[in-house]
Amino acid sequence: YSSAYNSKIALVDIFTSSGGVSFDFDGEVLPFLARMGASISSNSWGYQTPENVYNSDSIEIDDYSFKNRGTLILFAAGNDGPGYETIDPHINSKNGLA
């Protein structure tokens, strides 16, 4: 037996064939993972934005976490760093973990 007995993993590919990103994280990906029974979402993708603040992305993470108690949404601190504007704004959510 493993330490994660009866665990399951679900993978979601968010990248297009040209290397871009095309997805609705809060509207499609998180609900899909919930339907699959996932309680942890681990996210590590590069992100650059001049809006390194608590914004609508942060709010959607908090809203999802509030409505789906027992979920944990993880984000890498920034795969496009080091430097200014390389932190994913999702990290600024109150209920996510970086």
Solvent accessible surface area in square Angstrom, and as a share of the most:
residue,aa,sasa,rsa
1,Y,233,0.88
2,S,78,0.51
3,S,127,0.82
4,A,54,0.42
5,Y,139,0.53
6,N,122,0.63
7,S,76,0.49
8,K,184,0.78
9,I,147,0.75
10,A,36,0.28
11,L,151,0.75
12,V,61,0.35
13,D,120,0.62
14,I,16,0.08
15,F,105,0.44
16,T,56,0.32
17,S,128,0.82
18,S,107,0.69
19,G,54,0.52
20,G,33,0.32
21,V,80,0.46
22,S,79,0.51
23,F,62,0.26
24,D,69,0.36
25,F,10,0.04
26,D,23,0.12
27,G,45,0.43
28,E,105,0.47
29,V,11,0.06
30,L,4,0.02
31,P,40,0.25
32,F,67,0.28
33,L,18,0.09
34,A,42,0.33
35,R,167,0.61
36,M,98,0.44
37,G,64,0.62
38,A,33,0.26
39,S,59,0.38
40,I,105,0.53
41,S,10,0.07
42,S,91,0.59
43,N,14,0.07
44,S,72,0.46
45,W,34,0.12
46,G,37,0.35
47,Y,56,0.21
48,Q,127,0.56
49,T,18,0.10
50,P,103,0.65
51,E,96,0.43
52,N,56,0.29
53,V,87,0.50
54,Y,94,0.36
55,N,26,0.13
56,S,74,0.48
57,D,35,0.18
58,S,0,0.00
59,I,93,0.47
60,E,77,0.34
61,I,0,0.00
62,D,15,0.08
63,D,62,0.32
64,Y,27,0.10
65,S,12,0.08
66,F,127,0.53
67,K,143,0.60
68,N,45,0.23
69,R,175,0.64
70,G,72,0.69
71,T,34,0.20
72,L,69,0.34
73,I,2,0.01
74,L,49,0.25
75,F,9,0.04
76,A,37,0.29
77,A,61,0.48
78,G,30,0.29
79,N,80,0.41
80,D,59,0.31
81,G,34,0.33
82,P,142,0.89
83,G,50,0.48
84,Y,175,0.67
85,E,57,0.26
86,T,11,0.06
87,I,57,0.29
88,D,4,0.02
89,P,1,0.01
90,H,8,0.04
91,I,35,0.18
92,N,51,0.26
93,S,10,0.06
94,K,160,0.68
95,N,71,0.36
96,G,19,0.18
97,L,95,0.47
98,A,74,0.57
